[in-house]
């Protein structure tokens, strides 16, 4: 994937620390069966969070946002939880 600074994703909010906290809590809840969605949703969310960006790494910001967009299109029930960290 080529990074495009004019991409609409480059202006979206992404709070990496909040996303990590919420995302990993969701993964744990899914694996333990406390949230519906099961192991498939947990694995897909873990995959979406695999490349959490460091400050200033715009390429990984865009990659993470695209991965999260795909995740919430497959699992829309988690969009509101993740919205605390990401603008969808």
C-alpha positions as CSV (number, residue, x, y, z in Angstrom):
1,X,0.0,0.0,0.0
2,X,1.3,3.5,-0.8
3,X,0.7,6.3,1.7
4,X,-1.3,9.2,0.3
5,X,-1.2,12.3,2.4
6,X,-4.3,13.6,0.6
7,X,-6.3,10.5,1.6
8,X,-9.4,11.2,3.7
9,X,-8.0,8.8,6.4
10,X,-5.1,11.2,7.0
11,X,-7.4,13.7,8.7
12,X,-9.3,11.3,11.0
13,X,-8.8,11.1,14.7
14,X,-6.9,8.1,16.1
15,X,-6.0,7.9,19.7
16,X,-3.6,5.0,19.8
17,X,-3.5,4.6,23.6
18,X,-7.3,4.6,24.0
19,X,-7.6,2.3,21.0
20,X,-5.2,-0.2,22.6
21,X,-7.0,-0.1,25.9
22,X,-10.4,-0.5,24.4
23,X,-9.3,-3.0,21.7
24,X,-7.5,-5.3,24.0
25,X,-10.3,-5.3,26.5
26,X,-12.7,-6.2,23.7
27,X,-10.5,-9.0,22.5
28,X,-10.3,-10.4,26.1
29,X,-14.1,-10.1,26.5
30,X,-14.7,-11.9,23.2
31,X,-12.3,-14.7,24.0
32,X,-13.8,-15.2,27.4
33,X,-17.4,-15.1,26.0
34,X,-18.5,-12.0,27.9
35,X,-19.3,-10.3,24.6
36,X,-21.0,-11.9,21.6
37,X,-18.9,-12.3,18.5
38,X,-16.6,-15.1,19.6
39,X,-13.2,-16.0,18.6
40,X,-13.6,-14.9,15.0
41,X,-14.3,-11.3,16.0
42,X,-11.4,-11.4,18.5
43,X,-9.0,-12.6,15.9
44,X,-10.2,-10.0,13.3
45,X,-9.8,-7.2,15.9
46,X,-6.4,-8.5,16.9
47,X,-5.4,-8.4,13.2
48,X,-6.7,-4.9,12.8
49,X,-4.7,-3.7,15.8
50,X,-1.6,-5.6,14.8
51,X,0.2,-2.5,13.5
52,X,-0.7,0.2,16.1
53,X,1.1,3.3,15.0
54,X,3.8,5.2,16.9
55,X,3.5,8.9,16.9
56,X,4.4,10.4,13.6
57,X,4.1,7.2,11.6
58,X,1.4,8.3,9.2
59,X,1.7,5.2,7.0
60,X,0.7,3.0,10.0
61,X,-2.0,5.4,11.0
62,X,-3.6,5.0,7.6
63,X,-3.1,1.2,7.6
64,X,-4.7,0.9,11.1
65,X,-7.7,3.1,10.1
66,X,-8.3,1.0,7.0
67,X,-8.1,-2.2,9.0
68,X,-10.5,-0.8,11.6
69,X,-12.9,0.3,8.9
70,X,-13.0,-3.2,7.5
71,X,-13.5,-4.6,11.0
72,X,-16.5,-2.4,11.8
73,X,-18.0,-3.2,8.4
74,X,-17.9,-6.9,9.4
75,X,-18.8,-6.3,13.1
76,X,-20.8,-3.1,13.3
77,X,-21.8,-3.8,16.9
78,X,-18.3,-2.8,18.0
79,X,-18.3,0.6,16.2
80,X,-19.6,2.6,19.1
81,X,-17.1,1.1,21.5
82,X,-14.2,1.8,19.2
83,X,-15.5,5.3,18.4
84,X,-14.0,6.6,21.7
85,X,-10.6,6.2,20.0
86,X,-11.3,6.5,16.3
87,X,-13.5,8.7,14.0
88,X,-15.3,6.4,11.6
